[in-house]
């Protein structure tokens, strides 16, 4: 269950109204890299982790809940940035702080016009309220959520999600000189870094965690790196040892000739019989491990999600 505490996790403040920046900040409310997307992604992923990885379920639910807290911070900040603009637009603007910071009616009219041109939903559709849309007014979409049912895949997805969100906050900080908003964005940006390291630690605690899924990589095709463009640069991604695998990259300078010589890689010169048998054996072992892991975590009899503890008075 959720219990809402009305005090924010971080004391969001703004120095003055700024409808233009309010519009930009919507990207972190209802955008594809925003807080709602992150909260729903981790919340969704947690269900599949509950049985086999209850500790990771706890972590995902904690972070998802914190992301909802961040959504509230972003929404509150947007609402404060619209002070004097929503409601009775012109009358409110004439009598509020917005006139004190706009240096006259012409500038006031200009900034309101810019805000509404960029995103008219603020006053035309939502009446000055915050809704799950991005800075272009596009509604939030469930396709922003990635949940693959394999925890190691989901955790790698989350590393990318936190990286993107961190970068958006970093960019947003360039578009406002309000010191209070900078403090808020710095807090939110830093929490993305914290979550990244939490997901990284969780992924490293699952062994083995590569390759994702159950089936091992086919040894016949694993080590080849193809020269697919003129002037390919050599580096640790196509020469030397494959990181953590104890195998060497096999650089193929002419992939067209290789495909022709091997009849589309169906007739390879190397004998991979032993490696293929080892891979088949590994697939069976991993299948058994993964299946047993899930089955052991499933309760017998009536399924019950929560284990309610009784208290005596």
ZAMARGU-4260 file (C-alpha; in steps of 0.2 Angstrom, whole numbers, plus 5000, padded with zeros to 4 digits):
<rodrens>
0) 5000/5000/5000 | 5005/5018/4998 | 5004/5031/5011 | 5006/5049/5005 | 5016/5062/5015
5) 5012/5079/5010 | 5029/5086/5013 | 5040/5084/4998 | 5056/5074/4998 | 5066/5090/4993
10) 5059/5107/4997 | 5056/5113/4980 | 5056/5132/4978 | 5056/5145/4964 | 5061/5163/4964
15) 5049/5170/4951 | 5036/5164/4938 | 5043/5157/4922 | 5030/5149/4911 | 5043/5145/4897
20) 5054/5135/4909 | 5038/5127/4916 | 5035/5120/4898 | 5053/5113/4897 | 5051/5105/4914
25) 5036/5095/4908 | 5049/5084/4899 | 5053/5077/4916 | 5035/5075/4921 | 5027/5066/4906
30) 5041/5064/4894 | 5049/5047/4889 | 5064/5050/4900 | 5054/5058/4914 | 5049/5053/4932
35) 5033/5045/4928 | 5041/5034/4915 | 5054/5029/4927 | 5042/5025/4941 | 5030/5015/4930
40) 5045/5005/4923 | 5053/5000/4940 | 5035/4997/4947 | 5031/4985/4932 | 5048/4976/4933
45) 5046/4973/4951 | 5031/4961/4949 | 5042/4948/4939 | 5056/4949/4952 | 5045/4946/4967
50) 5047/4927/4968 | 5064/4923/4962 | 5073/4939/4968 | 5063/4946/4983 | 5078/4957/4988
55) 5078/4965/4970 | 5059/4967/4971 | 5061/4977/4987 | 5074/4988/4978 | 5064/4991/4963
60) 5048/4995/4973 | 5059/5007/4984 | 5066/5016/4969 | 5049/5016/4960 | 5041/5025/4975
65) 5055/5037/4976 | 5052/5041/4957 | 5034/5045/4961 | 5041/5057/4975 | 5052/5065/4961
70) 5036/5067/4950 | 5028/5076/4964 | 5043/5088/4965 | 5043/5091/4947 | 5024/5094/4946
75) 5025/5106/4961 | 5039/5116/4953 | 5030/5117/4937 | 5014/5123/4946 | 5024/5137/4955
80) 5032/5142/4939 | 5015/5146/4932 | 5010/5157/4946 | 5000/5172/4939 | 4998/5163/4922
85) 4985/5150/4925 | 4967/5153/4931 | 4961/5170/4924 | 4977/5173/4914 | 4978/5191/4911
90) 4970/5197/4927 | 4980/5186/4938 | 4996/5191/4929 | 4992/5210/4931 | 4990/5208/4950
95) 5003/5195/4954 | 5022/5193/4955 | 5023/5191/4937 | 5022/5209/4933 | 5036/5213/4946
100) 5048/5203/4936 | 5042/5206/4918 | 5047/5224/4916 | 5031/5230/4909 | 5015/5225/4900
105) 5024/5222/4883 | 5036/5210/4890 | 5023/5201/4900 | 5012/5199/4885 | 5027/5192/4875
110) 5032/5179/4888 | 5014/5173/4890 | 5013/5172/4871 | 5029/5162/4870 | 5023/5150/4883
115) 5006/5147/4875 | 5013/5145/4858 | 5025/5132/4864 | 5012/5122/4873 | 4994/5129/4873
120) 4988/5114/4884 | 4993/5124/4899 | 4978/5136/4898 | 4967/5130/4884 | 4966/5111/4889
125) 4972/5109/4907 | 4967/5127/4913 | 4985/5129/4920 | 4986/5112/4928 | 5000/5099/4926
130) 4996/5084/4916 | 5006/5069/4910 | 5012/5077/4894 | 5029/5081/4888 | 5036/5099/4883
135) 5027/5097/4866 | 5011/5093/4873 | 5011/5075/4868 | 5003/5063/4881 | 5013/5051/4891
140) 5013/5034/4883 | 5015/5016/4890 | 5028/5012/4877 | 5040/5022/4887 | 5041/5008/4899
145) 5053/4994/4896 | 5050/4977/4906 | 5057/4961/4898 | 5054/4948/4912 | 5072/4945/4913
150) 5079/4954/4928 | 5097/4956/4921 | 5089/4964/4905 | 5078/4975/4915 | 5093/4981/4926
155) 5103/4985/4911 | 5088/4995/4904 | 5087/5004/4920 | 5105/5009/4919 | 5102/5017/4902
160) 5086/5025/4909 | 5095/5033/4923 | 5109/5039/4912 | 5096/5048/4900 | 5086/5056/4914
165) 5102/5063/4922 | 5107/5070/4905 | 5090/5079/4903 | 5091/5087/4920 | 5109/5093/4916
170) 5102/5101/4900 | 5087/5109/4909 | 5099/5117/4921 | 5106/5127/4906 | 5089/5135/4903
175) 5086/5144/4920 | 5096/5155/4931 | 5084/5153/4946 | 5095/5147/4960 | 5081/5138/4969
180) 5077/5128/4953 | 5095/5124/4951 | 5095/5117/4968 | 5080/5106/4965 | 5087/5100/4948
185) 5104/5096/4956 | 5095/5085/4969 | 5085/5076/4956 | 5100/5074/4944 | 5110/5067/4958
190) 5097/5054/4963 | 5098/5048/4945 | 5116/5044/4948 | 5112/5036/4965 | 5099/5025/4957
195) 5112/5020/4943 | 5124/5014/4955 | 5110/5004/4965 | 5105/4995/4949 | 5123/4992/4944
200) 5126/4984/4961 | 5111/4974/4960 | 5116/4967/4942 | 5133/4963/4949 | 5125/4953/4963
205) 5117/4941/4951 | 5129/4928/4944 | 5130/4923/4930 | 5122/4938/4922 | 5129/4937/4905
210) 5123/4933/4892 | 5105/4939/4896 | 5092/4925/4896 | 5096/4906/4896 | 5104/4901/4880
215) 5123/4904/4878 | 5130/4912/4862 | 5134/4902/4847 | 5153/4900/4847 | 5153/4899/4828
220) 5148/4918/4827 | 5153/4925/4844 | 5170/4931/4841 | 5169/4939/4823 | 5170/4958/4821
225) 5166/4964/4804 | 5174/4978/4794 | 5158/4986/4788 | 5164/5003/4783 | 5179/5011/4775
230) 5193/5016/4787 | 5187/5006/4802 | 5196/5011/4818 | 5204/4997/4828 | 5201/4997/4847
235) 5197/4986/4862 | 5180/4983/4854 | 5187/4974/4839 | 5205/4968/4844 | 5212/4959/4858
240) 5202/4950/4872 | 5183/4950/4873 | 5180/4958/4890 | 5177/4945/4903 | 5176/4930/4891
245) 5194/4924/4889 | 5192/4924/4870 | 5200/4935/4857 | 5191/4945/4844 | 5192/4939/4826
250) 5193/4954/4815 | 5186/4951/4798 | 5193/4964/4786 | 5182/4958/4771 | 5165/4952/4777
255) 5159/4950/4759 | 5172/4938/4754 | 5170/4929/4771 | 5151/4927/4767 | 5155/4920/4750
260) 5169/4908/4755 | 5158/4901/4769 | 5141/4901/4759 | 5133/4913/4771 | 5143/4906/4786
265) 5135/4889/4784 | 5151/4880/4779 | 5164/4886/4791 | 5182/4880/4790 | 5185/4878/4809
270) 5179/4863/4818 | 5167/4869/4832 | 5160/4852/4836 | 5167/4852/4854 | 5162/4870/4857
275) 5144/4867/4851 | 5143/4852/4862 | 5149/4862/4877 | 5137/4876/4873 | 5122/4863/4872
280) 5127/4856/4889 | 5128/4874/4896 | 5111/4878/4889 | 5103/4863/4898 | 5112/4867/4914
285) 5106/4885/4913 | 5089/4880/4909 | 5088/4869/4924 | 5095/4882/4935 | 5083/4896/4930
290) 5068/4884/4930 | 5072/4878/4947 | 5075/4896/4954 | 5058/4901/4948 | 5049/4885/4954
295) 5057/4885/4972 | 5051/4903/4974 | 5033/4899/4969 | 5022/4895/4985 | 5013/4879/4986
300) 4994/4879/4988 | 4984/4895/4988 | 4995/4909/4981 | 4996/4924/4993 | 5006/4940/4988
305) 5008/4947/5006 | 5013/4939/5022 | 5003/4949/5035 | 5011/4949/5052 | 4999/4949/5066
310) 5003/4960/5081 | 4997/4957/5099 | 4993/4971/5111
</rodrens>
